[in-house]
Amino acid sequence: MKRRIVMSMLAGATLLASTLLGAGPAGAADAPAEFGTDWHDPVTAAPPVDRPAGKSCQVTLAEAQFKDFTPYRGTYTPPKGCGDRWSKVVLRLDGKVKGRQFDRLGYLHVGGVEILRTSTPEPSPDGIAWSVEKDVTRYSDTFRSGQDVEMLIGNVVDDTYTGVLDVKVTLTFYPGRPAAAPADKVLTLGDGNTLTTPRNSERILAEVYATGSGGGCEEFWYLAVPGKAPYSCQADGGPYREVQIKVDGQLAGIAAPFPHVWTGGWSNPFLWYVVPAPRAFDVKPIEYDLTPFAGLLNDGRPHKVDVSVVGVPEGQSGWSAPVDVLVWQDAGRTHVPGKLTVDRADDLANSSTYTAGSPQRVDTDAGHRLTVSGYVDTSHGRVTTTVSRMLANTSTHRWTDGENMDGLDAAWSDNESVTVAGRGPARTTLTRRTYTMNGSTTIGDDARLRTVLTLGDRAAVVESRGGRRTGWSRLDDTVSGDATYTTGVPRDQRHAVGATSEHYRLYGSAGCYDRSLTSVQGVLTEEQDGC
């Protein structure tokens, strides 16, 4: 293994910019004429987790081989010698697999809390290794006591699909004070999707790991068409999906789901063998600020919390949406009363229009807006939290008879404003998220399937206090690929070729990180670092 260290400033810290297993020097690798039986281990341009200097303690959470749908079950014991307060807790998953296997989706629970949702790369016949790192400091409350551990990456191993997923997961603890105070409590929903919060909760945040998957149409929900259109995946309302969270039946939050593309996505795994699509290995949860509902939730009784995905055809499965709830408590009061004062949603707009022709076409224009506001009377005065969220989705889907050409040009925006007003100037965080997908798959008369695709994951965050900007950041993670192979023939006769590149750029008031990768025929041919 060769470690390549790149120096870059982000949040004032020095980053180790990626561990590339088996990589040669940047730009030195020559690509073969086509994919062979082995290729570079999967790698992403995203920055690794910044690790503090000094003492650390490591705990193994799980070590298992996944061959079927039997979960790994074990126990977690807090680390010895690192105290019970940590400046950072870093999760690391190391996996290896060889042979033939589909991409698989997995989860890791500690004490019932979902701390990781991930998918797997598809292997080369000769075998690959990959790793995922995640900052899980926010779950520190869960890690302070012994817990049950459950992990599952559902898999099928038979005479055709031979890849066994060999996985090890560790937690590394760094003693000290974290940059931001983690939640005092990390909760999960009880029977009947009920939630009982501490009566002195002053901030409540819900995380929802929403993924469309399972191999059916909801894995490719963004391609769904109205029922009258002749296409293989249909939904009455077309492709618009929205993840909603409700508290006792009241709409509490809305969000645009991220359009994940797993490593077998768009009928072309040759796009993703080395450079995966954004968020494929580290599924980020949707966050909902439920603090406006704290006055309602703090009555000591269980309240029903429901998550649903708007647009999924009735009775159709394919979505998973587990919920974690993070709570910050008021140390100066045993009960923090409050009231929900505003819960206002516009009518959901969704137009999905089919136009016959060659190619056939569906145009979608949809969106929704929600504002919720409420206050809590804390030991440091009344605090009012107002959350406004506005969603929009536009897309044009074109395809020919037989779907031998299938293309999509789509964009999703999820803009959120959170304002906290109490003593002193009000604090506002404005987040503008944008996801894009532009590409097509075609099958020619020679049975050659070609996929050309560009995916974008972008976010702009501005923090202000009393109307004056106090911090800002911009993220742009773009992955582009073009890959072709012969269909309907054995694997060694596909004559596959393909190039995929990723440019990840994160910059702002805290510093800059910039990294680009290019893979050709499974060989990592280029690594560049900016800033």
C-alpha positions as CSV (number, residue, x, y, z in Angstrom):
1,M,0.0,0.0,0.0
2,K,1.3,3.4,-0.9
3,R,0.2,6.5,1.0
4,R,0.1,9.8,-0.8
5,I,-0.1,12.9,1.4
6,V,-1.5,16.1,0.2
7,M,-1.4,19.3,2.3
8,S,-4.5,21.5,2.2
9,M,-6.1,23.8,4.7
10,L,-9.7,23.1,5.7
11,A,-11.2,24.4,9.0
12,G,-7.7,25.5,9.8
13,A,-6.4,21.9,10.0
14,T,-4.0,20.0,7.9
15,L,-5.6,17.2,5.9
16,L,-4.3,13.9,4.7
17,A,-5.9,13.9,1.3
18,S,-6.3,10.3,0.3
19,T,-5.0,6.8,0.8
20,L,-4.7,5.2,-2.6
21,L,-4.2,1.5,-2.3
22,G,-1.7,0.4,-4.9
23,A,-1.6,3.7,-6.7
24,G,1.4,4.8,-8.7
25,P,2.7,8.4,-8.9
26,A,0.2,11.0,-10.1
27,G,-0.2,10.9,-13.9
28,A,2.3,8.0,-14.3
29,A,-0.2,5.2,-15.0
30,D,-0.8,4.2,-18.6
31,A,-4.3,2.9,-19.4
32,P,-4.8,-0.4,-21.2
33,A,-6.8,-0.7,-24.4
34,E,-9.8,-2.1,-22.4
35,F,-10.8,-3.3,-19.0
36,G,-9.0,-6.4,-17.9
37,T,-9.6,-8.7,-14.9
38,D,-8.2,-6.3,-12.3
39,W,-8.4,-2.6,-11.7
40,H,-7.5,0.1,-9.3
41,D,-9.2,-0.1,-5.9
42,P,-12.1,2.4,-5.5
43,V,-11.1,5.9,-4.5
44,T,-12.9,9.2,-4.1
45,A,-11.7,12.8,-4.3
46,A,-13.6,13.8,-1.1
47,P,-11.4,14.7,1.8
48,P,-10.7,12.2,4.5
49,V,-11.7,13.0,8.1
50,D,-9.3,15.3,9.8
51,R,-7.8,13.5,12.8
52,P,-6.5,15.4,15.9
53,A,-2.9,14.9,17.0
54,G,-2.1,13.1,20.2
55,K,-3.5,10.1,22.1
56,S,-6.2,7.9,20.7
57,C,-8.0,4.7,21.5
58,Q,-9.5,2.2,18.9
59,V,-12.4,-0.2,19.3
60,T,-13.5,-2.8,16.7
61,L,-17.2,-2.5,16.1
62,A,-17.8,-5.3,13.6
63,E,-15.8,-7.9,11.7
64,A,-17.8,-10.1,9.4
65,Q,-18.2,-11.8,6.0
66,F,-21.5,-11.1,4.4
67,K,-22.7,-13.9,2.2
68,D,-26.5,-13.7,2.7
69,F,-29.1,-11.6,4.6
70,T,-28.0,-12.7,8.1
71,P,-27.0,-9.6,10.2
72,Y,-23.8,-9.5,12.2
73,R,-24.6,-9.0,15.9
74,G,-22.1,-8.1,18.5
75,T,-21.5,-5.8,21.5
76,Y,-19.7,-2.5,21.9
77,T,-17.7,-1.6,25.0
78,P,-16.4,2.0,25.5
79,P,-12.7,2.5,25.0
80,K,-10.4,2.4,28.1
81,G,-7.9,5.1,28.7
82,C,-9.5,7.9,26.6
83,G,-12.2,9.1,29.1
84,D,-15.8,9.6,28.1
85,R,-15.5,13.0,26.4
86,W,-13.9,13.1,22.9
87,S,-12.8,15.9,20.6
88,K,-13.5,13.5,17.7
89,V,-14.8,10.0,17.0
90,V,-13.9,8.5,13.6
91,L,-15.5,5.5,12.1
92,R,-13.5,3.5,9.5
93,L,-14.8,0.7,7.3
94,D,-12.3,-1.5,5.5
95,G,-13.7,-4.0,3.0
96,K,-12.5,-6.4,0.4
97,V,-14.2,-8.6,-2.2
98,K,-13.3,-10.5,-5.4
99,G,-15.1,-12.4,-8.1
100,R,-18.5,-11.3,-9.3
101,Q,-21.1,-9.4,-7.3
102,F,-23.7,-6.7,-7.5
103,D,-23.5,-3.5,-5.5
104,R,-25.1,-4.0,-2.1
105,L,-26.6,-1.6,0.4
106,G,-25.8,-1.8,4.1
107,Y,-26.2,-0.3,7.6
108,L,-24.5,-0.2,10.9
109,H,-26.5,0.3,14.2
110,V,-25.0,0.9,17.7
111,G,-27.6,0.7,20.4
112,G,-30.3,0.9,17.7
113,V,-28.8,4.2,16.4
114,E,-27.9,4.2,12.7
115,I,-24.4,5.6,12.5
116,L,-23.5,4.5,8.9
117,R,-25.4,3.7,5.7
118,T,-23.3,2.6,2.9
119,S,-23.2,0.7,-0.4
120,T,-20.4,-1.5,-1.9
121,P,-18.3,-1.4,-5.0
122,E,-18.5,-4.1,-7.6
123,P,-15.4,-6.2,-7.6
124,S,-12.9,-7.2,-10.2
125,P,-12.4,-10.9,-10.7
126,D,-8.9,-10.6,-9.0
127,G,-10.3,-8.6,-6.1
128,I,-10.4,-5.1,-4.7
129,A,-10.2,-3.4,-1.3
130,W,-11.9,-0.1,-0.3
131,S,-12.4,2.0,2.8
132,V,-14.9,4.6,4.1
133,E,-14.3,7.1,6.9
134,K,-16.9,9.1,8.7
135,D,-16.9,11.6,11.6
136,V,-19.4,10.2,14.1
137,T,-18.6,12.5,17.0
138,R,-22.3,13.6,17.1
139,Y,-23.2,10.2,18.4
140,S,-20.9,10.4,21.4
141,D,-23.8,9.9,23.8
142,T,-24.4,6.5,22.3
143,F,-20.7,5.5,22.7
144,R,-20.5,6.3,26.4
145,S,-22.1,3.0,27.5
146,G,-22.1,-0.6,26.3
147,Q,-24.4,-1.2,23.4
148,D,-25.6,-4.0,21.1
149,V,-24.2,-3.8,17.6
150,E,-26.0,-4.8,14.4
151,M,-24.6,-4.6,10.9
152,L,-26.0,-6.0,7.6
153,I,-24.9,-5.8,4.0
154,G,-27.4,-8.0,2.4
155,N,-25.7,-10.3,-0.2
156,V,-26.3,-13.3,-2.4
157,V,-23.5,-15.8,-3.1
158,D,-24.1,-18.6,-5.5
159,D,-22.4,-20.2,-8.5
160,T,-22.7,-17.0,-10.5
161,Y,-22.3,-14.2,-7.9
162,T,-19.3,-15.3,-6.0
163,G,-18.2,-12.1,-4.2
164,V,-18.2,-12.5,-0.4
165,L,-18.0,-9.1,1.4
166,D,-15.3,-9.1,4.0
167,V,-15.7,-6.1,6.2
168,K,-14.1,-4.7,9.4
169,V,-15.4,-1.5,11.1
170,T,-13.5,0.4,13.8
171,L,-14.0,3.5,16.0
172,T,-11.1,5.7,16.9
173,F,-11.5,8.1,19.9
174,Y,-9.5,11.2,20.5
175,P,-9.9,12.7,24.0
176,G,-10.7,16.4,24.4
177,R,-13.3,19.0,23.8
178,P,-15.1,18.9,20.4
179,A,-15.3,22.0,18.2
180,A,-19.1,21.8,18.5
181,A,-21.0,20.3,21.4
182,P,-22.5,17.0,20.4
183,A,-26.0,16.1,21.4
184,D,-26.7,15.3,25.0
185,K,-29.0,12.4,23.9
186,V,-29.2,10.4,20.8
187,L,-32.6,8.7,20.5
188,T,-34.4,6.3,18.2
189,L,-38.1,5.8,17.6
190,G,-39.9,3.4,19.8
191,D,-42.8,1.0,19.0
192,G,-45.3,2.6,16.7
193,N,-42.7,5.2,15.6
194,T,-43.1,7.1,18.8
195,L,-40.6,9.5,20.3
196,T,-40.3,10.6,24.0
197,T,-37.8,13.4,24.5
198,P,-36.4,14.7,27.8
199,R,-38.6,17.4,29.2
200,N,-35.8,19.9,29.1
201,S,-35.0,19.6,25.4
202,E,-34.1,23.0,23.9
203,R,-32.8,21.8,20.5
204,I,-34.1,18.7,18.6
205,L,-32.6,17.5,15.3
206,A,-33.9,14.5,13.3
207,E,-31.7,12.6,10.9
208,V,-33.3,10.4,8.2
209,Y,-31.1,8.1,6.1
210,A,-33.5,8.0,3.1
211,T,-32.5,5.7,0.2
212,G,-34.4,4.4,-2.7
213,S,-33.1,0.9,-3.4
214,G,-33.9,-2.8,-3.6
215,G,-33.4,-3.3,-7.3
216,G,-36.9,-2.2,-8.3
217,C,-38.1,1.1,-9.9
218,E,-37.6,3.2,-6.8
219,E,-33.9,2.6,-7.1
220,F,-34.2,4.8,-10.2
221,W,-37.1,6.9,-9.0
222,Y,-35.9,9.9,-11.0
223,L,-36.8,8.1,-14.2
224,A,-40.4,7.3,-13.3
225,V,-43.1,8.4,-15.8
226,P,-46.8,9.0,-15.5
227,G,-48.9,5.9,-16.0
228,K,-50.1,6.6,-19.5
229,A,-46.5,6.8,-20.8
230,P,-45.0,3.6,-22.3
231,Y,-42.0,3.1,-20.1
232,S,-40.8,0.3,-17.7
233,C,-41.1,2.4,-14.5
234,Q,-44.3,4.2,-13.9
235,A,-45.8,6.4,-11.1
236,D,-49.0,8.5,-11.4
237,G,-47.2,11.6,-10.3
238,G,-44.0,11.0,-12.4
239,P,-40.5,11.2,-10.9
240,Y,-41.1,13.8,-8.1
241,R,-40.1,12.5,-4.7
242,E,-40.2,14.3,-1.4
243,V,-39.2,13.0,2.0
244,Q,-41.6,14.3,4.7
245,I,-41.5,14.0,8.5
246,K,-44.6,14.6,10.6
247,V,-45.0,15.0,14.3
248,D,-48.4,13.8,15.6
249,G,-49.7,14.1,12.0
250,Q,-48.5,17.7,11.6
251,L,-46.0,18.3,8.7
252,A,-42.7,19.2,10.5
253,G,-40.2,19.0,7.6
254,I,-39.8,18.4,3.9
255,A,-36.6,17.6,1.9
256,A,-35.5,16.6,-1.6
257,P,-33.9,13.1,-1.5
258,F,-30.4,12.8,-2.9
259,P,-30.4,11.0,-6.3
260,H,-28.0,8.3,-5.4
261,V,-26.4,6.3,-8.2
262,W,-25.0,3.0,-6.8
263,T,-22.0,1.3,-8.4
264,G,-24.1,-0.7,-10.8
265,G,-26.2,2.3,-11.7
266,W,-27.4,3.4,-15.2
267,S,-26.8,-0.2,-16.5
268,N,-23.0,0.4,-16.6
269,P,-20.8,-0.6,-13.7
270,F,-17.7,0.3,-15.8
271,L,-18.4,3.9,-14.9
272,W,-18.0,3.3,-11.2
273,Y,-15.4,0.6,-10.7
274,V,-12.7,3.0,-9.6
275,V,-14.4,6.4,-9.0
276,P,-17.9,6.0,-7.5
277,A,-20.8,8.5,-7.8
278,P,-21.1,11.2,-5.0
279,R,-22.2,9.8,-1.6
280,A,-22.3,6.2,-2.9
281,F,-20.1,4.9,0.0
282,D,-21.2,7.4,2.7
283,V,-24.9,8.0,2.5
284,K,-25.6,11.4,4.2
285,P,-28.7,11.7,6.3
286,I,-31.4,14.3,5.6
287,E,-31.5,16.7,8.6
288,Y,-34.7,18.2,9.9
289,D,-34.6,20.9,12.7
290,L,-37.6,19.9,14.9
291,T,-36.9,22.6,17.5
292,P,-40.1,24.5,16.7
293,F,-41.9,21.4,18.0
294,A,-39.9,21.2,21.2
295,G,-42.7,22.8,23.3
296,L,-45.0,20.0,22.1
297,L,-42.5,17.2,22.5
298,N,-41.4,18.3,26.0
299,D,-44.6,17.2,27.8
300,G,-43.1,13.9,28.8
301,R,-45.4,11.8,26.7
302,P,-44.7,9.7,23.6
303,H,-45.4,11.4,20.3
304,K,-45.8,9.8,16.9
305,V,-43.1,10.6,14.3
306,D,-43.7,9.4,10.8
307,V,-41.5,9.6,7.7
308,S,-42.9,9.1,4.3
309,V,-41.8,9.5,0.7
310,V,-44.2,11.5,-1.5
311,G,-44.7,10.1,-5.0
312,V,-44.1,6.4,-4.4
313,P,-46.9,4.3,-6.0
314,E,-49.2,2.9,-3.4
315,G,-48.1,-0.6,-2.3
316,Q,-44.7,-0.3,-4.0
317,S,-41.6,-0.9,-1.8
318,G,-38.1,0.2,-2.3
319,W,-37.5,3.1,0.2
320,S,-35.7,2.8,3.5
321,A,-35.8,5.8,5.9
322,P,-34.5,5.0,9.5
323,V,-34.6,7.9,11.9
324,D,-32.1,9.1,14.6
325,V,-33.1,12.0,16.9
326,L,-30.4,14.2,18.5
327,V,-31.3,16.3,21.5
328,W,-29.6,19.1,23.3
329,Q,-30.8,19.7,26.9
330,D,-31.1,22.8,29.1
331,A,-28.9,22.1,32.1
332,G,-30.6,24.9,34.0
333,R,-34.2,23.5,33.9
334,T,-35.9,20.2,34.4
335,H,-38.8,21.3,32.1
336,V,-38.5,23.6,29.1
337,P,-42.1,24.7,28.0
338,G,-42.8,26.2,24.6
339,K,-45.3,26.4,21.8
340,L,-45.5,25.7,18.1
341,T,-46.6,29.1,16.6
342,V,-46.4,28.5,12.8
343,D,-46.9,25.4,10.6
344,R,-47.6,26.7,7.1
345,A,-47.2,24.7,3.9
346,D,-48.0,25.7,0.4
347,D,-49.9,23.3,-1.8
348,L,-47.4,20.8,-3.4
349,A,-47.0,21.7,-7.1
350,N,-46.3,18.8,-9.4
351,S,-46.7,18.8,-13.2
352,S,-45.4,15.8,-15.1
353,T,-46.4,15.9,-18.8
354,Y,-46.0,13.1,-21.3
355,T,-45.4,13.9,-25.0
356,A,-45.6,11.1,-27.5
357,G,-43.1,11.1,-30.4
358,S,-39.6,9.9,-31.3
359,P,-38.1,10.2,-28.8
360,Q,-40.9,10.1,-26.3
361,R,-40.7,12.7,-23.5
362,V,-41.8,13.6,-20.0
363,D,-41.3,17.1,-18.6
364,T,-41.6,17.6,-14.8
365,D,-41.8,20.8,-12.9
366,A,-42.5,20.4,-9.2
367,G,-41.9,22.0,-5.8
368,H,-43.1,22.6,-2.3
369,R,-42.6,25.2,0.5
370,L,-42.9,24.8,4.3
371,T,-42.3,27.2,7.2
372,V,-42.5,26.2,10.9
373,S,-41.7,28.3,13.9
374,G,-41.9,27.9,17.6
375,Y,-40.4,29.0,20.9
376,V,-39.1,27.5,24.1
377,D,-38.7,29.2,27.4
378,T,-35.2,28.2,28.6
379,S,-33.1,29.1,31.6
380,H,-31.4,31.7,29.5
381,G,-34.7,33.2,28.1
382,R,-37.2,32.7,25.4
383,V,-35.7,31.3,22.2
384,T,-37.6,31.2,18.9
385,T,-36.6,28.9,16.0
386,T,-38.0,29.5,12.5
387,V,-37.3,26.9,9.8
388,S,-38.2,27.6,6.2
389,R,-37.6,25.1,3.4
390,M,-38.3,25.4,-0.3
391,L,-37.9,22.5,-2.8
392,A,-37.9,22.4,-6.5
393,N,-37.4,19.8,-9.2
394,T,-37.2,20.1,-13.0
395,S,-36.4,17.3,-15.4
396,T,-36.7,16.2,-19.0
397,H,-36.7,12.5,-19.6
398,R,-36.4,11.3,-23.2
399,W,-36.4,7.7,-24.5
400,T,-37.0,5.7,-27.7
401,D,-39.1,2.6,-28.3
402,G,-37.6,-0.3,-26.5
403,E,-35.7,2.1,-24.4
404,N,-32.6,1.6,-26.5
405,M,-32.0,5.3,-25.8
406,D,-32.8,6.6,-22.4
407,G,-31.7,10.0,-21.2
408,L,-32.4,12.4,-18.4
409,D,-31.6,16.1,-17.7
410,A,-32.7,16.8,-14.1
411,A,-32.0,19.3,-11.3
412,W,-33.2,19.4,-7.7
413,S,-32.9,22.3,-5.3
414,D,-33.4,22.2,-1.5
415,N,-33.1,25.6,0.1
416,E,-33.3,26.0,3.9
417,S,-33.2,28.9,6.3
418,V,-32.9,28.4,10.1
419,T,-33.1,31.5,12.3
420,V,-32.6,31.3,16.1
421,A,-33.7,34.4,18.0
422,G,-33.3,35.0,21.7
423,R,-31.1,37.2,23.8
424,G,-28.6,39.1,21.5
425,P,-28.6,39.2,17.7
426,A,-30.5,36.5,15.8
427,R,-28.4,33.8,14.2
428,T,-29.3,32.6,10.7
429,T,-28.0,29.7,8.7
430,L,-28.9,29.7,5.0
431,T,-28.2,26.4,3.1
432,R,-28.8,26.1,-0.7
433,R,-28.4,22.5,-1.9
434,T,-28.4,21.6,-5.6
435,Y,-28.2,18.1,-7.1
436,T,-27.9,17.5,-10.9
437,M,-28.0,14.5,-13.2
438,N,-27.5,14.8,-17.0
439,G,-26.8,11.7,-19.1
440,S,-28.0,9.0,-21.4
441,T,-27.7,5.3,-22.1
442,T,-27.8,4.0,-25.7
443,I,-27.6,0.5,-27.2
444,G,-26.5,0.4,-30.8
445,D,-27.1,-2.1,-33.5
446,D,-23.8,-3.7,-32.6
447,A,-25.1,-4.4,-29.1
448,R,-22.6,-1.9,-27.7
449,L,-24.1,-0.1,-24.6
450,R,-22.8,3.3,-24.0
451,T,-23.5,5.5,-20.9
452,V,-22.5,9.2,-20.7
453,L,-23.4,10.8,-17.4
454,T,-22.5,13.8,-15.2
455,L,-23.6,14.1,-11.6
456,G,-23.4,17.1,-9.4
457,D,-23.6,17.5,-5.6
458,R,-23.4,21.2,-4.6
459,A,-24.1,23.2,-1.5
460,A,-23.7,26.8,-0.4
461,V,-23.9,27.8,3.3
462,V,-23.9,31.3,4.7
463,E,-24.0,31.9,8.5
464,S,-24.9,35.3,9.9
465,R,-25.5,37.0,13.2
466,G,-27.6,40.2,13.4
467,G,-27.5,40.4,9.6
468,R,-23.7,40.3,9.4
469,R,-22.0,37.3,7.7
470,T,-19.9,35.3,10.1
471,G,-19.0,32.3,8.0
472,W,-19.6,30.7,4.6
473,S,-18.7,27.7,2.5
474,R,-19.2,26.3,-1.0
475,L,-19.1,22.6,-2.0
476,D,-19.0,21.3,-5.6
477,D,-18.6,17.6,-6.1
478,T,-18.9,16.7,-9.8
479,V,-18.4,13.2,-11.3
480,S,-18.5,12.6,-15.1
481,G,-18.1,9.4,-17.0
482,D,-18.3,7.8,-20.4
483,A,-18.2,4.0,-20.7
484,T,-19.1,1.4,-23.3
485,Y,-19.3,-2.4,-23.4
486,T,-20.8,-5.2,-25.5
487,T,-24.1,-6.6,-24.0
488,G,-25.3,-10.2,-24.1
489,V,-21.8,-11.8,-24.0
490,P,-19.7,-13.4,-21.3
491,R,-17.7,-11.0,-19.1
492,D,-14.4,-11.7,-20.8
493,Q,-15.9,-10.7,-24.2
494,R,-17.4,-7.4,-23.3
495,H,-14.4,-5.3,-24.6
496,A,-15.3,-2.6,-22.1
497,V,-13.7,0.9,-22.2
498,G,-14.5,3.8,-20.0
499,A,-13.2,7.0,-18.4
500,T,-14.6,8.6,-15.2
501,S,-13.4,11.8,-13.4
502,E,-14.2,13.5,-10.2
503,H,-13.6,17.1,-9.1
504,Y,-14.3,17.8,-5.4
505,R,-13.9,21.4,-4.3
506,L,-14.8,22.8,-0.8
507,Y,-13.8,26.3,0.1
508,G,-14.9,29.2,2.2
509,S,-14.1,31.2,5.3
510,A,-12.5,28.2,6.9
511,G,-10.1,27.3,4.1
512,C,-9.9,25.4,0.8
513,Y,-9.7,21.8,-0.3
514,D,-9.6,20.9,-4.0
515,R,-8.9,17.5,-5.6
516,S,-9.4,15.8,-9.0
517,L,-9.1,12.2,-10.1
518,T,-9.4,10.5,-13.5
519,S,-9.7,6.8,-14.1
520,V,-9.3,5.2,-17.6
521,Q,-10.1,1.5,-18.2
522,G,-9.8,0.9,-14.5
523,V,-6.4,2.6,-14.1
524,L,-6.1,5.8,-12.0
525,T,-4.3,8.0,-14.6
526,E,-4.5,11.4,-12.9
527,E,-4.5,13.0,-9.5
528,Q,-4.4,16.8,-9.0
529,D,-4.6,19.0,-6.0
530,G,-5.7,22.6,-6.2
531,C,-6.0,25.5,-3.7
